Amino acid sequence: AKLSGKEQLISMAVIGDLGQTHYSNTTIQQILHHPDIDFLVHVGDISYADCDPQRWDSWGDLVNDLSASIPYMTGVGNHDVEDRCGASFQAYNNRLPMPFADSGS
């Protein structure tokens, strides 16, 4: 955040459909090398794990440096639901707890 007179300017990054590809890593590196980004919102279709816990874990490894560097908020997408394996949002909720309960929303 930068101060401009009495105003505070905030810069954010928004990503979605990140997955786990070469392009995913390129996106992460671009955000990491942009010093003015104050926080990131990942708007869903996060890992494309498709009910595979190891894919969730490898996605966590992929974004570790990024999520350790700036505040990282997520929202779920249709690929994060994982209904077909009987685990609706379980992997997402276990790995990415968001502060909605604390906010009263």
N, C-alpha and C positions, 0 to 999 in steps of 0.2 A: 504494500500500500504506500502511496506517495501523497504527501500533503500539497495541496494547491490552494494557497490562501487559507480560507476557513474550511474548505472542502477536502475530503479524503478520497482519492481516486483508488478504486479497487479493480484489479484485473483478474479475470477468471478464464479457465479453459473448460470447454464442454466437449466430451467425447461420447460416442456410442458405438455399439457393434465392434468392440475392440478385438475380441477373439485372441488367438495365439498364433500369429503368423509373422513373417518378416516385416510386413507393413505395420503390425502391432508394435513391434520393437522400434520401428522408425518413428511412429507417433509418440511413443513414450520418450524417446531420446530428444525429440523436438521440444516437448514440454519441459523436460529436465533442463534443457539448455536455454530456456527463455526465463531470464531472472526476474521478470516483472509479474509473473503469475502468482497470485495470492492464494488461490484455491482451485480445485478441480471438481466438476460434477460429471459423473459417468452415468449417462441416462439409460442404461440398460443393455441387454444382450452382452453381458459382461465377459464370460469365459468360454462360452459355447462348450461347456463340459458335457452336456447331454447325459446326465446321470452318472458320470464317471468321476468319482472323488479325486482320482489322481490328476485329472485335467483341471479341477478346481485348484489343487495344490500347485500344479505347474503354472497356472495363471497367477497365483499369489507370488510365486518366485519371480515371474516376469515383471510384475508391477511393484515389487518390494521397494526398490529405490525411490520410485515416484511417490508411493503412498507414505513413505517415511520422510519425504521432503516437504510436502505441502498438505494442507487439509484435503481430504479425498472423500467426497460424499457420493453415494450411489443410489440409483433407482433401478427397479427391476424391469426387465423386458420379457417378452414371451419365451425366449430361450433360457431364462433363468428360473422358470416355474418348476420344471421337472416333474410334472404330473404323471407322465407315462411310467415312471419308476416308483410311483406312490410316495414321493417325498416332496410334496408341494413346498417350495421355498426353503426347505430344510438346509441344504448346502449353503444357499445364499445367506440365510439368517445366522447360521453358525459361524460363517467366515466374515460377514460384513454387517455387524450390528450397527444400526443407525440410531441416532438420539431421539427418535420420535416419541418414545415413552416419557423421556425427561421433558420434552417440550409440551406435553399435554395434547398432542395432535392425534 
